[in-house]
Amino acid sequence: MTRPMVAEISATALRHNVAVVRQRAPHARIMAAVKANAYGHDVTLCAPVLAEAGVDAFAVASLEEAETLHALRLERPICILGGPFAAEEVRNAAARDYLLVIHEQRQLRWLETHAADVALRLFVKVDTGMHRLGFAPDRLSAVFAALRHYPRWRVLGLMSHLARSDTPDDLFNRQQADVFAEAMACFDGSTAGQHSLANSGGVLALPFTHHRWVRPGLMLYGLSPFAGRSGSEIGLQPVLSWRSAVVATRNLTPGDWLGYGATWQSPAHCRVGVVAAGYGDGYPRHLGTGAPITVAGQAARTLGRVSMDMLSVDLTEVQAEIDAPVVLMGAGGAAVEVLAARLGTIPYELSCRIQARVPRRLVP
């Protein structure tokens, strides 16, 4: 490929971030969340490094994602967080020995109809207050009673999800943990209970949510779940460095307009660089004028509207020519968290926006 665009994925940073999880949750097993193509970082690159770094299992959102991961042959359990989405998925999941999370009665019926005689490993999801997925706590006894009818099914434990772990001081976190503790008390599975509650925010700031399994996602990629704090500030290393280059330059005179919609007008003589990156690659169109960007190792800013394939940067005070390297976001450039805050969104969304046409490359 000749277009100067690549998303570099740091193996060193991935390993470092796994070590941070181990430090923060030393007694828990790590179920690494690699759904949504490893949060936009490329699961085929990240998962092998995470396995080598010692994670104990992987978590995905669907059977399709599980199949992509299974093809890598990493010899780690794969947990489908959403469970089966259709009855025909049950036997496929069982054949691969995927861990299934069941969270509603319909899924239980599918299991009874299509896998009564099949060995399954299951988590039961309980709604601890987020009210998104999960059985109500007062339904758990009936669910466990139904599951006991099938001796080849092994219920590993309970699972739930924290709604406000990005605000660790919120009392709702403790309320959810208390509901989860009550649910664990009525768990009567065949094991001691491989329960799981903590996500990245829980791993980092809520040790009372650490159980047998923790499920870090965002923090593995060096990104912070906490508003106003970057991953670097909490001891993580950014895994992503999204790079491109200047492909053209322009000298503008006072009053010249720039780009689609003529939304930016030059107030004086200035020099503009055109960078091979745009919203077609996942660089957000609404960042507009003033977003931080790094050109040839120097701080710069974007100008005007982002196009599908290109964006403009102010080179007036920057020493850079055509082919000068540009860091759009991540290591060596603007933090993903900073750009997300500028857009009023979260780093999860920004990293997941990076499109498939952006080549990913693993670097040491």
RODO-2510 file (C-alpha; in nm, 4 decimals, decimal comma):
residues 364
     n   res          X          Y          Z
     1     m     0,0000     0,0000     0,0000
     2     t     0,1285     0,3441    -0,0892
     3     r    -0,1180     0,5639     0,0962
     4     p     0,0799     0,6857     0,4003
     5     m    -0,1610     0,5581     0,6625
     6     v    -0,1081     0,3030     0,9387
     7     a    -0,2305     0,2339     1,2891
     8     e     0,0675     0,1032     1,4812
     9     i    -0,0139    -0,1356     1,7666
    10     s     0,2478    -0,1602     2,0399
    11     a     0,3113    -0,5086     2,1779
    12     t     0,5170    -0,3576     2,4602
    13     a     0,2263    -0,1387     2,5678
    14     l    -0,0158    -0,4320     2,5617
    15     r     0,2125    -0,6368     2,7831
    16     h     0,2605    -0,3442     3,0204
    17     n    -0,1136    -0,2916     3,0557
    18     v    -0,1730    -0,6592     3,1326
    19     a     0,0884    -0,6250     3,4057
    20     v    -0,1070    -0,3296     3,5482
    21     v    -0,4195    -0,5474     3,5638
    22     r    -0,2216    -0,8143     3,7489
    23     q    -0,0930    -0,5526     3,9916
    24     r    -0,4374    -0,4057     4,0600
    25     a    -0,6221    -0,7395     4,0805
    26     p    -0,3526    -0,9869     4,1916
    27     h    -0,5899    -1,2633     4,2999
    28     a    -0,8188    -1,2610     3,9963
    29     r    -0,8073    -1,4306     3,6602
    30     i    -0,8049    -1,1962     3,3596
    31     m    -1,0739    -1,2256     3,0951
    32     a    -0,9501    -0,9815     2,8313
    33     a    -1,2271    -0,8029     2,6403
    34     v    -1,1375    -0,8061     2,2702
    35     k    -1,4832    -0,7388     2,1281
    36     a    -1,5352    -0,4824     1,8497
    37     n    -1,2076    -0,5899     1,6888
    38     a    -1,0152    -0,5310     2,0120
    39     y    -1,1787    -0,1897     2,0513
    40     g    -1,0634    -0,0988     1,7008
    41     h    -0,7035    -0,2106     1,7552
    42     d    -0,7272    -0,5375     1,5519
    43     v    -0,7980    -0,8545     1,7415
    44     t    -0,5706    -1,0624     1,5176
    45     l    -0,2747    -0,8508     1,6293
    46     c    -0,3700    -0,7889     1,9911
    47     a    -0,5030    -1,1255     2,1059
    48     p    -0,1795    -1,3234     2,0481
    49     v     0,0174    -1,0639     2,2446
    50     l    -0,2389    -1,0666     2,5245
    51     a    -0,2217    -1,4467     2,5390
    52     e     0,1574    -1,4360     2,5522
    53     a     0,1296    -1,1744     2,8306
    54     g    -0,0703    -1,4231     3,0340
    55     v    -0,4388    -1,3364     3,0149
    56     d    -0,6492    -1,6348     3,1167
    57     a    -0,9443    -1,6003     2,8774
    58     f    -1,1000    -1,3726     2,6191
    59     a    -1,4402    -1,2043     2,6070
    60     v    -1,6265    -1,1217     2,2861
    61     a    -1,9748    -0,9985     2,2043
    62     s    -2,0972    -1,2603     1,9567
    63     l    -2,0424    -1,5988     1,7980
    64     e    -1,8960    -1,4316     1,4887
    65     e    -1,6312    -1,2591     1,6998
    66     a    -1,5627    -1,5853     1,8810
    67     e    -1,5015    -1,7626     1,5506
    68     t    -1,2471    -1,4998     1,4429
    69     l    -1,0654    -1,5444     1,7721
    70     h    -1,0887    -1,9243     1,7621
    71     a    -0,9108    -1,9256     1,4254
    72     l    -0,6031    -1,7794     1,5974
    73     r    -0,5675    -2,1017     1,8056
    74     l    -0,4532    -1,9265     2,1204
    75     e    -0,5646    -2,2031     2,3582
    76     r    -0,7573    -1,9738     2,5876
    77     p    -1,1273    -2,0008     2,6776
    78     i    -1,3501    -1,7672     2,4787
    79     c    -1,6536    -1,6215     2,6525
    80     i    -1,9466    -1,4874     2,4482
    81     l    -2,0774    -1,2070     2,6663
    82     g    -2,4057    -1,1719     2,4814
    83     g    -2,4726    -1,5438     2,4834
    84     p    -2,6558    -1,6992     2,1887
    85     f    -2,8591    -1,4617     1,9703
    86     a    -3,0431    -1,7440     1,7953
    87     a    -3,1250    -2,1059     1,8720
    88     e    -2,8976    -2,2405     1,5982
    89     e    -2,5943    -2,0808     1,7629
    90     v    -2,6145    -2,3070     2,0662
    91     r    -2,4699    -2,6249     1,9175
    92     n    -2,2067    -2,4277     1,7249
    93     a    -2,0913    -2,2675     2,0494
    94     a    -2,0941    -2,6016     2,2282
    95     a    -1,8841    -2,7621     1,9558
    96     r    -1,6145    -2,5001     2,0164
    97     d    -1,6509    -2,5197     2,3951
    98     y    -1,7180    -2,1477     2,4146
    99     l    -1,8275    -2,0107     2,7502
   100     l    -2,1831    -1,8816     2,7156
   101     v    -2,3431    -1,6071     2,9222
   102     i    -2,7182    -1,6507     2,9531
   103     h    -2,9217    -1,3511     3,0590
   104     e    -3,2829    -1,4186     2,9596
   105     q    -3,5409    -1,6961     2,9613
   106     r    -3,5458    -1,7325     2,5838
   107     q    -3,1803    -1,8347     2,5828
   108     l    -3,2478    -2,0951     2,8496
   109     r    -3,5234    -2,2428     2,6318
   110     w    -3,2841    -2,2599     2,3362
   111     l    -3,0330    -2,4474     2,5491
   112     e    -3,2989    -2,6903     2,6711
   113     t    -3,4262    -2,7550     2,3170
   114     h    -3,0968    -2,7785     2,1294
   115     a    -2,8315    -2,8764     2,3827
   116     a    -2,9936    -3,0783     2,6602
   117     d    -2,7433    -3,3596     2,6042
   118     v    -2,4439    -3,1400     2,5203
   119     a    -2,1622    -3,0345     2,7519
   120     l    -2,1827    -2,6607     2,8134
   121     r    -1,9987    -2,4151     3,0345
   122     l    -2,2148    -2,1235     3,1380
   123     f    -2,2212    -1,7975     3,3257
   124     v    -2,5548    -1,6652     3,4483
   125     k    -2,5898    -1,2906     3,4184
   126     v    -2,7739    -1,1112     3,6961
   127     d    -2,9126    -0,7584     3,6722
   128     t    -2,7589    -0,5710     3,9654
   129     g    -2,9073    -0,2348     3,8745
   130     m    -2,7913    -0,1397     3,5269
   131     h    -3,1187    -0,2770     3,3843
   132     r    -2,9697    -0,3675     3,0491
   133     l    -2,9195    -0,7447     3,0533
   134     g    -2,9518    -1,0124     3,3169
   135     f    -3,2011    -1,2063     3,5244
   136     a    -3,3602    -1,0205     3,8123
   137     p    -3,2072    -1,1369     4,1420
   138     d    -3,5374    -1,2840     4,2588
   139     r    -3,5452    -1,5052     3,9465
   140     l    -3,2099    -1,6712     4,0116
   141     s    -3,3416    -1,9560     4,2256
   142     a    -3,5753    -2,0634     3,9463
   143     v    -3,2985    -2,0335     3,6885
   144     f    -3,0611    -2,2460     3,8958
   145     a    -3,3366    -2,5029     3,9483
   146     a    -3,3874    -2,5298     3,5730
   147     l    -3,0138    -2,5603     3,5084
   148     r    -2,9779    -2,8460     3,7577
   149     h    -3,1885    -3,0697     3,5333
   150     y    -2,9000    -3,0932     3,2855
   151     p    -2,6005    -3,2765     3,4341
   152     r    -2,3730    -3,2026     3,1387
   153     w    -2,4090    -2,8281     3,1912
   154     r    -2,1541    -2,6668     3,4189
   155     v    -2,2532    -2,3300     3,5638
   156     l    -1,9254    -2,1537     3,6342
   157     g    -2,0648    -1,8577     3,8207
   158     l    -2,2502    -1,5293     3,8079
   159     m    -2,1685    -1,2288     3,5971
   160     s    -2,2883    -0,8690     3,6044
   161     h    -2,1768    -0,5303     3,4771
   162     l    -2,0934    -0,2047     3,6538
   163     a    -2,2825     0,0983     3,5255
   164     r    -2,0839     0,3773     3,6927
   165     s    -1,7326     0,2464     3,7439
   166     d    -1,6071     0,5460     3,5448
   167     t    -1,7087     0,7525     3,8509
   168     p    -1,5571     0,5424     4,1304
   169     d    -1,6894     0,7575     4,4167
   170     d    -2,0495     0,7046     4,3078
   171     l    -2,2405     0,5110     4,5734
   172     f    -2,4185     0,3180     4,2996
   173     n    -2,1035     0,1079     4,2584
   174     r    -2,1328    -0,0168     4,6158
   175     q    -2,5069    -0,0776     4,5710
   176     q    -2,4417    -0,2958     4,2674
   177     a    -2,1660    -0,4832     4,4495
   178     d    -2,4032    -0,5508     4,7410
   179     v    -2,6734    -0,6859     4,5096
   180     f    -2,4116    -0,9046     4,3435
   181     a    -2,2941    -1,0340     4,6814
   182     e    -2,6513    -1,1337     4,7700
   183     a    -2,6810    -1,3135     4,4370
   184     m    -2,3565    -1,4983     4,4985
   185     a    -2,4908    -1,6150     4,8336
   186     c    -2,7700    -1,8030     4,6583
   187     f    -2,5432    -1,9490     4,3925
   188     d    -2,5244    -2,3251     4,4353
   189     g    -2,3224    -2,4354     4,1353
   190     s    -2,0876    -2,7279     4,1186
   191     t    -1,7836    -2,5060     4,1731
   192     a    -1,6940    -2,2454     4,4310
   193     g    -1,8257    -1,9840     4,1938
   194     q    -1,6186    -1,8215     3,9225
   195     h    -1,7987    -1,4902     3,9543
   196     s    -1,7207    -1,1761     3,7541
   197     l    -1,8210    -0,8130     3,8056
   198     a    -1,5260    -0,5762     3,7490
   199     n    -1,4595    -0,4010     3,4189
   200     s    -1,1651    -0,1621     3,3638
   201     g    -1,2975     0,0992     3,6036
   202     g    -1,3595    -0,1683     3,8629
   203     v    -1,0131    -0,3165     3,8201
   204     l    -0,8479     0,0219     3,8639
   205     a    -1,0535     0,1807     4,1399
   206     l    -1,3026    -0,0606     4,2979
   207     p    -1,1189    -0,3554     4,4553
   208     f    -1,4371    -0,4742     4,6277
   209     t    -1,5669    -0,5679     4,2806
   210     h    -1,2778    -0,8079     4,2129
   211     h    -1,3941    -1,1674     4,2172
   212     r    -1,2601    -1,4825     4,0489
   213     w    -1,2601    -1,3103     3,7094
   214     v    -1,2024    -0,9476     3,6133
   215     r    -1,2929    -0,8309     3,2624
   216     p    -1,0642    -0,5441     3,1583
   217     g    -1,1201    -0,3944     2,8165
   218     l    -1,0353    -0,0295     2,7597
   219     m    -0,7408    -0,0268     2,9997
   220     l    -0,5684    -0,3066     2,8073
   221     y    -0,5351    -0,0639     2,5173
   222     g    -0,3872     0,2041     2,7419
   223     l    -0,6988     0,4184     2,7576
   224     s    -0,8577     0,5613     3,0686
   225     p    -1,2191     0,4919     3,1655
   226     f    -1,2190     0,8024     3,3868
   227     a    -1,3208     1,1430     3,2492
   228     g    -1,0490     1,4044     3,2765
   229     r    -0,7662     1,1521     3,3189
   230     s    -0,5556     0,9959     3,0476
   231     g    -0,4326     0,6405     3,0559
   232     s    -0,0770     0,7668     3,0989
   233     e    -0,1810     0,9475     3,4164
   234     i    -0,2974     0,6224     3,5737
   235     g     0,0046     0,4155     3,4752
   236     l    -0,1084     0,2742     3,1413
   237     q     0,0674     0,2921     2,8058
   238     p    -0,1212     0,3810     2,4845
   239     v    -0,1250     0,0860     2,2466
   240     l    -0,2340     0,2837     1,9405
   241     s    -0,0310     0,5294     1,7367
   242     w    -0,2372     0,6292     1,4335
   243     r    -0,0068     0,7779     1,1703
   244     s    -0,0194     0,9375     0,8271
   245     a     0,1749     1,2038     0,6370
   246     v     0,1509     1,5424     0,4687
   247     v     0,0726     1,4913     0,0984
   248     a     0,0464     1,8536    -0,0155
   249     t     0,1045     2,2084     0,1083
   250     r    -0,0666     2,5394     0,0315
   251     n     0,0216     2,9017     0,0992
   252     l    -0,2856     3,1086     0,1796
   253     t    -0,3200     3,4851     0,1796
   254     p    -0,5436     3,6878     0,4128
   255     g    -0,9094     3,6210     0,3353
   256     d    -0,8607     3,2876     0,1555
   257     w    -1,1165     3,0184     0,2410
   258     l    -1,0276     2,6565     0,3105
   259     g    -1,2057     2,3287     0,2517
   260     y    -1,5664     2,2129     0,2232
   261     g    -1,8230     2,4715     0,3185
   262     a    -1,5511     2,7380     0,3354
   263     t    -1,5781     2,7190     0,7142
   264     w    -1,2297     2,8550     0,7862
   265     q    -1,0871     3,1799     0,6486
   266     s    -0,7215     3,2668     0,6724
   267     p    -0,6725     3,5763     0,8905
   268     a    -0,3160     3,6330     0,7612
   269     h    -0,0526     3,4754     0,5419
   270     c    -0,0343     3,1120     0,6467
   271     r     0,0877     2,7751     0,5343
   272     v    -0,1429     2,4732     0,5256
   273     g    -0,0627     2,1057     0,4986
   274     v    -0,2988     1,8431     0,3581
   275     v    -0,2869     1,5096     0,5419
   276     a    -0,3984     1,1742     0,4026
   277     a    -0,6667     1,0978     0,6632
   278     g    -1,0355     1,1706     0,6906
   279     y    -1,3694     1,0602     0,8250
   280     g    -1,3665     0,7707     0,5770
   281     d    -1,0802     0,6357     0,7867
   282     g    -1,2591     0,7069     1,1126
   283     y    -1,1029     1,0434     1,1965
   284     p    -1,4035     1,2349     1,3318
   285     r    -1,5428     1,5014     1,1019
   286     h    -1,6727     1,7063     1,3921
   287     l    -1,3297     1,7715     1,5401
   288     g    -1,3133     2,0693     1,3036
   289     t    -1,0690     2,3552     1,3476
   290     g    -0,8326     2,3485     1,6418
   291     a    -0,7940     1,9783     1,7211
   292     p    -0,4411     1,8958     1,8379
   293     i    -0,2304     1,6966     1,5947
   294     t     0,1413     1,6258     1,5679
   295     v     0,3346     1,7015     1,2480
   296     a     0,7035     1,6119     1,2183
   297     g     0,7177     1,5829     1,5974
   298     q     0,5756     1,9336     1,6472
   299     a     0,2435     2,0385     1,7943
   300     a    -0,0011     2,1633     1,5321
   301     r    -0,3765     2,2046     1,4886
   302     t    -0,6368     2,1031     1,2346
   303     l    -0,8099     2,3611     1,0133
   304     g    -1,1563     2,3601     0,8562
   305     r    -1,3735     2,0612     0,7901
   306     v    -1,2387     1,7095     0,7803
   307     s    -1,2994     1,5523     0,4375
   308     m    -1,3620     1,1857     0,3672
   309     d    -0,9989     1,1173     0,2751
   310     m    -0,8082     1,4298     0,3798
   311     l    -0,7779     1,6915     0,6492
   312     s    -0,5891     2,0192     0,6744
   313     v    -0,3350     2,1291     0,9345
   314     d    -0,1776     2,4635     1,0164
   315     l     0,1919     2,4584     0,9249
   316     t     0,2534     2,8321     0,9723
   317     e     0,4689     2,7753     1,2810
   318     v     0,5723     2,4194     1,1968
   319     q     0,8792     2,3078     1,0075
   320     a     0,7370     2,0419     0,7758
   321     e     0,7268     1,9585     0,4067
   322     i     0,5496     1,7008     0,1905
   323     d     0,5960     1,3488     0,3331
   324     a     0,6375     1,4866     0,6848
   325     p     0,5057     1,2295     0,9352
   326     v     0,1789     1,3017     1,1136
   327     v     0,0415     1,1389     1,4286
   328     l    -0,3357     1,1696     1,4223
   329     m    -0,3894     1,0300     1,7716
   330     g    -0,2362     0,8001     2,0273
   331     a     0,1274     0,7481     2,1248
   332     g     0,3394     1,0341     1,9960
   333     g     0,0386     1,2557     1,9331
   334     a    -0,2853     1,3759     2,0841
   335     a    -0,4232     1,1380     2,3451
   336     v    -0,7390     0,9573     2,2376
   337     e    -0,8974     1,0713     2,5658
   338     v    -0,8253     1,4377     2,4818
   339     l    -0,9873     1,4138     2,1391
   340     a    -1,2839     1,2215     2,2800
   341     a    -1,3409     1,4929     2,5410
   342     r    -1,3298     1,7561     2,2674
   343     l    -1,6105     1,5710     2,0911
   344     g    -1,8101     1,5141     2,4089
   345     t    -1,7767     1,1395     2,3762
   346     i    -1,5679     0,8580     2,5280
   347     p    -1,2403     0,7002     2,4124
   348     y    -1,4181     0,3686     2,3514
   349     e    -1,6134     0,5239     2,0648
   350     l    -1,3138     0,6997     1,9126
   351     s    -1,0931     0,3914     1,8938
   352     c    -1,3790     0,1785     1,7612
   353     r    -1,4375     0,4303     1,4799
   354     i    -1,1083     0,3491     1,3068
   355     q    -1,2133     0,1881     0,9809
   356     a    -1,1040    -0,1386     0,8239
   357     r    -0,9293     0,0436     0,5392
   358     v    -0,6691     0,1705     0,7873
   359     p    -0,3884    -0,0890     0,7922
   360     r    -0,2864    -0,2057     1,1390
   361     r     0,0720    -0,3049     1,2082
   362     l     0,2141    -0,4670     1,5184
   363     v     0,5318    -0,3018     1,6439
   364     p     0,7560    -0,4219     1,9279
***
